[in-house]
Amino acid sequence: MPLGERGGDKTESRYCGVETEFSDDMPHVLAFNLSSAGFDFVIAPLMDPAYRPSLVQKDIFGSAVLPFAGSDLVLSPSQWSSHVVGKISPWIDLDSEDEILRLDSETTLKQEISWASHLSLQACLLPAPKGTTCANYARCVNQILQSLSNVQLWLRIPVVKPDDDSIVANSDTLVDTWEIWNSFRLLCEHHSQLSVALDILNTLPSENSLARWFGEPVRAAIINTDSFLTNARGYPCLSKRHQKLITGFFDHSIQIIISGNSVHPKAKVVANVSHNHSGTDSQRHPLRPYLDYVGYLYQKMDPLPEQERFELGYRDFLQAPLQPLMDNLEAQTYETFEKDAMKYIQYQRAVCKALLDRVPDEEASVKVTVLMVVGAGRGPLVRASLQAAEETGRKIKVYAVEKNPNAVVTLHALVKLEGWEDIVTIVSSDMRCWNAPEEADILVSELLGSFGDNELSPECLDGAERFLKQDGISIPSSYTSFLQPVTASKLYNDVKAHKDLAHFETAYVVKIHNAARLAPSQAVFTFTHPKPDKESNQRYKKLQFVMPNDTGSAMVHGFAGYFDATLYKDVHLGIEPSTATPNMFSWFAIFFPLRSPICVDPGSTLEVNFWRCCGPKKVWYEWCVTSPSSSPIHNSNGRSYWVGL
Amino acid sequence: MPLGERGGDKTESRYCGVETEFSDDMPHVLAFNLSSAGFDFVIAPLMDPAYRPSLVQKDIFGSAVLPFAGSDLVLSPSQWSSHVVGKISPWIDLDSEDEILRLDSETTLKQEISWASHLSLQACLLPAPKGTTCANYARCVNQILQSLSNVQLWLRIPVVKPDDDSIVANSDTLVDTWEIWNSFRLLCEHHSQLSVALDILNTLPSENSLARWFGEPVRAAIINTDSFLTNARGYPCLSKRHQKLITGFFDHSIQIIISGNSVHPKAKVVANVSHNHSGTDSQRHPLRPYLDYVGYLYQKMDPLPEQERFELGYRDFLQAPLQPLMDNLEAQTYETFEKDAMKYIQYQRAVCKALLDRVPDEEASVKVTVLMVVGAGRGPLVRASLQAAEETGRKIKVYAVEKNPNAVVTLHALVKLEGWEDIVTIVSSDMRCWNAPEEADILVSELLGSFGDNELSPECLDGAERFLKQDGISIPSSYTSFLQPVTASKLYNDVKAHKDLAHFETAYVVKIHNAARLAPSQAVFTFTHPKPDKESNQRYKKLQFVMPNDTGSAMVHGFAGYFDATLYKDVHLGIEPSTATPNMFSWFAIFFPLRSPICVDPGSTLEVNFWRCCGPKKVWYEWCVTSPSSSPIHNSNGRSYWVGL
């Protein structure tokens, strides 16, 4: 049964598994571990551990039967697929020096996965590579993956990352096991059916090093009973750092699996008494206390905040950015964005401050400020501006300029409904070609994309600033884009699934969740309004990210992009993680993928170049990495991705 | 006029160019440098060097004329395209910190290349990147390359590679300029219209470091007059190392260009006197003595040996390997291979030694040796065997087994023509299923591909060894494949031109010429005949190549493969470069490409894994790199390239 209920959370991390020994009585294995103990699934060996292909006497009629754990008929198809993960024989060693062992391993691996596939198991657990080299293992798994239907392969990887001192002392024996995983998955080309089951040991490496795994396709975390501590009452519990890690797993759809023997015998006895089970509970599962503890950790998590619950369905789901200039937005889109109260509160605060700066108290009753909302949509910024005027007691005259004729319909209805006819003039025109009858004191716009300028705010405001007074104010007064390198294998694989170049040269709007942020984000392009004389909207920026030393090596699948806008003076609005405006949902991050992920070493510098290029009909970005090695330049001439003017 | 004639050599390196100053009198430039001085082409600036876009007063009617060197009409189209290489303004600096200079550079570069394209020039010479960073330069060139028709862009790169000591002392200022080239071409994705013009300075780096360039797309080498020495008579000449390098350029279709001012004024005077030109030769070209010297170097080269002349047309031309087992060879193919005298001489020597070992002199007249030629083709090995019998005075009985019914026709005719009916029995059968009437003493076969086992000699001989006596001899008695990493941008680009995965996972037979061999070759798979009990024909080998320290970094585009076969005892046959049998042309090398070229650092280890995999219907190779980083596994399950059984 699931570990518990958590508001909004329907991910797989609610289920907990248990690793079992080989048994050919599978119905008993399920009854004992699931029905009576409460685990949700078992990791069970499929093949007698004594089997070695080279020792089998070849029957001349070819009628030898492989020693699998029961026939497919001993469980129902849904029992096999919902409750059993196949555990591949742990003795296999595809990279052994011993050729017979190597060939036996290859044969067995292929037979077992073929059997698991026959049973429609959802996953198989592959034993960890034995040494630091895994090329033959990966070659064999890769061959299997080429024609494997639906079965996921979970490669077991112990979480070990020696700190720098121990590497120097013991360079041959201690390795960062992430490196082994990385080599394996590169050899298998990031295959989407190859993922990771982490073995959690009793010591944990650094936070940064652990964080890498949240960008990798980790499906399960196996906690051996040895890794548990004992609390004052004799029960198993985990260290604070382990608890935090497990909570992280819950939050990233990673299932927990308990493994090993009970090393807390006292817990069993006490449990029987304290829970007051029937006296004949001789079948009480020895690992039940560990499951109970994991369930306790699950249940004590805070419920998901409303914003995150709303965003749950969007996690790591790639969307093409809007093209609000070329396309007209639909009513549903306006509806969604208008609900973002926080955004309009910030705009109102900014307009208030601008009005107060523009009109001293003594002129409040006589001076009328001309305020133009350019890109008025269905009117939320008009409303925010009018509320700011009311709040500050300033008089304003509003022009609401909107190019989408459908939104203009709604604007007219709104003005009539609210009785704003005397204050608000609606203009159905593209701001870039409107001939304004007078100049504006304040220009209010919200043309920002996830990456700031990516919905062409600079080009639109170039047009609108024609009718801004010399000393007029633009809200926003500036905006800056930000980038940071991320490990994001899910996003990378989703891009790769399209099997073309164009998708690798496109930026996506996405709620980035299963990702590791490898370094603090850095500012990229800044636009200031009104804009300095003759400044072009083209930009070029080179960024250098220094990888933290304690992370270990990591894979960069691309760059997460954000923006921060200064609306007016100290009023800002943005999604850059370290300064993000809280409770705002109008913008997810943007993701710029890399065609070939780049591996960065600890302490090394990742150098990235971004360009904003402008043509007569379109604006586009190009990007490339130049250190540690040079990538191709992505999206040359905007061949794959551009924003239309 | 060309530098001279060299038997068989029709490559572009016969032509020599000269770098000129800006002049808007192009007819005079050609007359002075070509007609009167004897150069074949000029490298001429296209644009007035004083031009800067940002300084041009923008004419409101847009009628400003760019200051190009003359209109397109001042030369004929064929003069422009055959005799002029456009020299892009050397002041451009796309990676300057100065934004105005950067934008001016971009505008000028685009205008000049557009003009060159309008003139149908064959090439433009791009100035060397100014610093160690070139991302913006590469981005701009890459944009141009996306829609550039026919014009080649030669990026000027001075040949500088500091030795290890100077790097430590001066890491900021001295760089290996190959690294700059490498970054530039990676950013431009190995574009086939982007190549190199090397600037040859008066000091040269190490041999290994220079050798790298022969695998890169170098089109021209520019020798400044400063790099010349002065001989006893006051004439310009070059150091021995420079001479050797220039000869290498001639041999790799790289054109020489003379640049700079005459620094040998004496040569001019002496030339006038000694050559007894007309007294009024005031127009004598100051660089003529340099051209004469280059011509002298060209003419003193040895003529191409006959074998190389034969192979000239095959240089760097990718061919699919033969599938002689699945397909039947054509008469033309037999014809070509039978002409390879050296191969049959070696076989005859091997058969001689085997016959002498098998039959002592005292039994020579009575003992008949049963010799089977398996894969007899049109009979050359039958002939070699009979000649060996005659040479040694041994009696033999020959079975000629051949599966190609067309070749069997010729075999019958041959036996009749030569009167061999009593000695030779022709068997029209696949050796793998023939029921031999008796067992053989000696099995002779030549089923070798460029990579030894790649034409399935092991599988064929598995079948044939059924009818070899327990103590019988197989000729060949063993064969081994070899591999070495190579820089081979031409081959890489030709593979890439197919724009699919399959061609990157295919091995090619090719006369590898424009390539840099980065480390000595190493043995891969060995097959021994008769074969040890129960040995499989599957193989796995991990190779580690250590890169020489003085090479600098280098790009590995793939692996060159060879074989060496031991026919019998000390008689061998092979194409591995260090032990190759001379004057043999039956086999070119084999080339295994890498999907993504891998850059290797000096002194680092390149680890490569090769597998020979066997299925019921086919045999194939898989390969991957695991150090310095892991590549994908190429050709999983033989999906792209295999040899049919």
Interface residues (C-beta under 8 A of the other chain):
Chain A: R102 L103 T133 A135 N136 A138 R139 N142 Q143 Q146 S147 N182 S183 F184 L186 L187 C188 E189 S536 Y540 K542 S596 C599 N609 W611 E622 C624 T626 S629 S630 S631 P632 I633 S636 N637 R639
Chain B: R102 L103 T133 A135 N136 A138 R139 N142 Q143 Q146 S147 N182 S183 F184 L186 L187 C188 E189 S536 Q538 Y540 K542 S596 C599 N609 W611 E622 C624 T626 S629 S630 S631 P632 I633 S636 N637 R639
